[in-house]
Amino acid sequence: MPAPREHVVFDAPFTDRGAWAAGRTSAYPPDGRNPGDNKLDRIGPAFAPTPDGVFRARRASDGLWNADLVSTEYAPGGFELLPGDDLQATCLVHDVQGAWPSLWTWGRDTSSGRSQPGHGEVDAFEYHPTNPRMLELTNHVRPAACYADDLITPGRPFTLRVVFGDSSVQWWVDGHLVFADGTGVGRNWRAWLIVGMSVAAGGYGHLPPVAGTQELEWQCGALTVSRGPGGHG
């Protein structure tokens, strides 16, 4: 495994409202719902993770789920990832039906007002309990994907590392290279971080929560971003 980048450029607790905005991202419509993406959740400024990084979704009386999400977009610090950045985190997921934990990126428009390719989205991981040992690893900027099975164990922490190379994005889990996409994000990519819990609505084979389930959760800790000289890799 390659050595981490030279210095840490982002290392903020989820309670830091200078670094993280709660319940707001331009990846969602203004009402905080995204049913077009097979989601039952609703985000908003009242829904934020615990200080130790537990992200939850709670069933609401109207049938939706109030779901925790934070993003560096709209936060005063406005941190953005650059090509070559090295993200590391410790994650813990549970195989409870309907849960949809994710750690991903979303990019600002270009100076001409056009969206970046794939909206700058790279999924550090998505998880669905319908495949309890699988992580979904996807580059939407220069499309490439890997559905890595027999990789994790629900209820057991795993270390995630993603190196956003301009010519290849690399995903590492517990110190092992899982996927190198060979496409990368390009040299002009820049993107905000998003961490959240969504709730599956039943499409694409991802089952919704069973009746009686009132809360879903996962945990993200020790999230840092390191960067080398020039911010490229």
C-alpha positions as CSV (number, residue, x, y, z in Angstrom):
1,M,0.0,0.0,0.0
2,P,1.4,3.4,-0.9
3,A,2.3,5.8,1.9
4,P,-0.3,8.5,2.7
5,R,0.0,11.9,1.1
6,E,2.3,14.4,2.8
7,H,0.0,16.4,5.0
8,V,-3.6,16.4,6.3
9,V,-5.7,19.1,4.8
10,F,-9.1,18.2,6.3
11,D,-9.8,16.6,9.6
12,A,-12.9,18.0,11.2
13,P,-15.4,16.5,13.6
14,F,-19.0,16.2,12.2
15,T,-20.1,18.7,14.9
16,D,-17.9,21.4,13.4
17,R,-20.4,23.7,11.5
18,G,-17.5,25.6,10.1
19,A,-16.4,22.5,8.2
20,W,-19.7,20.6,7.7
21,A,-23.2,21.8,6.8
22,A,-26.0,19.6,8.2
23,G,-28.8,18.4,6.0
24,R,-28.0,20.4,2.9
25,T,-26.5,19.5,-0.5
26,S,-27.2,20.6,-4.1
27,A,-27.2,16.8,-4.9
28,Y,-30.8,16.8,-3.4
29,P,-33.8,18.9,-4.6
30,P,-34.5,21.9,-2.4
31,D,-37.2,20.1,-0.4
32,G,-34.6,17.7,0.9
33,R,-36.2,14.6,-0.7
34,N,-34.9,12.6,-3.6
35,P,-37.5,10.0,-4.6
36,G,-36.2,9.9,-8.2
37,D,-33.1,8.2,-6.8
38,N,-35.1,5.4,-5.1
39,K,-34.9,7.2,-1.7
40,L,-37.4,7.4,1.2
41,D,-35.3,9.8,3.2
42,R,-35.6,13.5,3.9
43,I,-32.7,15.7,4.8
44,G,-32.7,19.0,6.7
45,P,-30.6,21.1,9.1
46,A,-32.1,19.3,12.1
47,F,-30.8,16.0,11.0
48,A,-27.1,15.6,11.8
49,P,-24.9,12.8,13.1
50,T,-23.8,12.3,16.7
51,P,-20.4,13.7,17.8
52,D,-18.9,10.2,17.4
53,G,-20.1,9.9,13.8
54,V,-23.2,7.8,14.1
55,F,-25.5,8.6,11.1
56,R,-29.2,7.6,11.6
57,A,-32.5,7.6,9.8
58,R,-35.6,7.7,11.9
59,R,-39.1,6.8,10.6
60,A,-41.4,9.8,10.6
61,S,-45.2,9.9,11.0
62,D,-45.7,10.8,7.3
63,G,-44.0,7.7,6.1
64,L,-40.7,9.3,5.2
65,W,-37.5,9.0,7.1
66,N,-35.6,11.9,8.7
67,A,-32.0,11.1,7.7
68,D,-28.6,12.5,8.9
69,L,-26.4,14.0,6.3
70,V,-23.4,16.4,6.3
71,S,-21.6,18.0,3.4
72,T,-18.7,20.4,3.1
73,E,-20.8,22.3,0.5
74,Y,-22.5,25.3,2.0
75,A,-20.2,25.1,5.1
76,P,-18.2,28.3,5.8
77,G,-15.0,26.4,5.2
78,G,-16.2,25.1,1.8
79,F,-13.6,22.3,1.7
80,E,-13.2,20.7,-1.7
81,L,-11.2,17.6,-2.8
82,L,-8.7,17.9,-5.6
83,P,-7.1,15.3,-7.9
84,G,-4.6,13.2,-5.9
85,D,-6.3,13.7,-2.6
86,D,-6.2,10.7,-0.2
87,L,-9.3,10.1,1.9
88,Q,-9.3,7.7,4.8
89,A,-12.0,6.7,7.2
90,T,-13.1,4.0,9.6
91,C,-16.6,2.7,8.9
92,L,-19.1,0.4,10.6
93,V,-22.3,-0.8,8.8
94,H,-25.2,-3.0,9.8
95,D,-27.2,-5.4,7.6
96,V,-30.6,-4.0,8.5
97,Q,-33.0,-4.0,5.6
98,G,-33.5,-0.6,4.0
99,A,-30.3,1.1,5.2
100,W,-28.2,2.9,2.6
101,P,-25.0,4.3,4.1
102,S,-22.7,6.2,1.8
103,L,-19.6,8.4,1.6
104,W,-19.3,10.3,-1.7
105,T,-18.4,13.5,-3.5
106,W,-20.4,16.1,-5.4
107,G,-18.8,18.8,-7.5
108,R,-19.4,22.5,-8.2
109,D,-20.3,23.7,-11.7
110,T,-17.5,24.9,-14.0
111,S,-16.8,28.6,-14.4
112,S,-19.0,28.5,-17.6
113,G,-22.0,27.3,-15.5
114,R,-22.0,23.8,-16.8
115,S,-21.9,20.8,-14.5
116,Q,-18.8,18.8,-14.1
117,P,-18.8,15.3,-15.8
118,G,-20.9,13.1,-13.6
119,H,-21.5,16.1,-11.3
120,G,-18.1,15.4,-9.9
121,E,-19.5,12.3,-8.1
122,V,-17.2,9.5,-6.9
123,D,-18.7,7.0,-4.4
124,A,-16.1,6.2,-1.9
125,F,-18.6,3.5,-1.0
126,E,-22.3,2.7,-1.0
127,Y,-23.7,-0.2,1.0
128,H,-27.0,-2.1,0.8
129,P,-27.9,-4.9,3.2
130,T,-29.4,-6.9,0.4
131,N,-25.7,-7.8,-0.4
132,P,-24.4,-7.7,3.2
133,R,-20.7,-8.3,2.5
134,M,-20.5,-6.0,-0.6
135,L,-19.4,-2.4,-1.1
136,E,-20.4,-0.5,-4.3
137,L,-17.4,1.6,-5.5
138,T,-18.2,3.9,-8.4
139,N,-16.6,6.7,-10.4
140,H,-19.3,8.8,-12.1
141,V,-16.8,11.3,-13.5
142,R,-15.1,9.0,-15.9
143,P,-17.5,6.0,-15.5
144,A,-16.1,2.9,-13.8
145,A,-17.5,0.7,-11.1
146,C,-16.8,-2.3,-8.9
147,Y,-19.2,-4.4,-6.8
148,A,-16.7,-5.8,-4.4
149,D,-18.3,-8.8,-2.6
150,D,-16.9,-10.9,0.3
151,L,-15.2,-7.7,1.4
152,I,-16.6,-6.6,4.8
153,T,-18.5,-8.1,7.7
154,P,-21.6,-6.2,9.0
155,G,-21.1,-5.1,12.6
156,R,-17.3,-5.1,12.2
157,P,-15.3,-1.9,11.5
158,F,-13.3,-1.6,8.3
159,T,-10.8,1.0,7.2
160,L,-11.5,2.7,3.9
161,R,-9.0,4.5,1.8
162,V,-9.7,6.2,-1.6
163,V,-7.0,8.0,-3.6
164,F,-8.6,10.2,-6.2
165,G,-6.0,10.1,-8.9
166,D,-6.4,12.1,-12.1
167,S,-5.8,9.0,-14.2
168,S,-7.0,6.3,-11.8
169,V,-9.0,6.2,-8.6
170,Q,-7.9,3.6,-6.1
171,W,-10.1,2.0,-3.4
172,W,-8.4,0.2,-0.5
173,V,-10.1,-1.7,2.3
174,D,-8.3,-2.8,5.4
175,G,-5.0,-2.2,3.7
176,H,-5.8,-4.2,0.5
177,L,-6.3,-2.7,-3.0
178,V,-9.8,-3.6,-4.0
179,F,-10.2,-1.6,-7.2
180,A,-8.2,0.7,-9.4
181,D,-10.5,2.1,-12.1
182,G,-7.9,3.2,-14.7
183,T,-10.0,6.2,-15.6
184,G,-9.5,8.7,-12.7
185,V,-11.1,12.1,-12.2
186,G,-9.0,14.2,-14.5
187,R,-6.9,17.2,-13.6
188,N,-9.7,19.7,-13.3
189,W,-11.9,17.8,-10.8
190,R,-12.9,19.4,-7.6
191,A,-15.7,18.1,-5.3
192,W,-17.3,18.5,-1.9
193,L,-17.5,15.6,0.6
194,I,-20.9,14.1,1.6
195,V,-21.5,11.6,4.3
196,G,-25.0,10.4,5.0
197,M,-27.6,7.7,5.6
198,S,-30.3,7.2,3.0
199,V,-33.2,4.8,3.0
200,A,-34.0,2.5,0.0
201,A,-37.4,2.7,-1.5
202,G,-37.4,-0.8,-3.1
203,G,-36.0,-0.2,-6.5
204,Y,-33.0,-1.8,-8.1
205,G,-33.4,-4.9,-5.9
206,H,-32.7,-2.8,-2.7
207,L,-35.5,-3.6,-0.3
208,P,-37.1,-1.0,1.9
209,P,-37.2,-1.2,5.7
210,V,-39.5,-3.9,7.1
211,A,-42.6,-2.9,9.1
212,G,-41.7,-2.1,12.7
213,T,-38.2,-0.8,12.0
214,Q,-38.0,2.7,13.5
215,E,-34.3,3.6,13.1
216,L,-31.3,2.7,10.9
217,E,-27.7,3.6,11.6
218,W,-24.1,3.3,10.6
219,Q,-20.9,4.9,11.9
220,C,-18.1,6.9,10.2
221,G,-15.0,7.9,12.2
222,A,-11.5,9.1,11.8
223,L,-12.2,10.8,8.5
224,T,-9.2,12.6,7.1
225,V,-8.0,13.9,3.7
226,S,-4.3,14.2,2.9
227,R,-2.7,16.0,0.1
228,G,0.7,16.1,-1.6
229,P,2.4,19.0,-3.3
230,G,0.3,20.5,-6.0
231,G,-2.8,18.5,-5.1
232,H,-2.4,16.1,-8.1
233,G,-1.7,12.4,-8.3
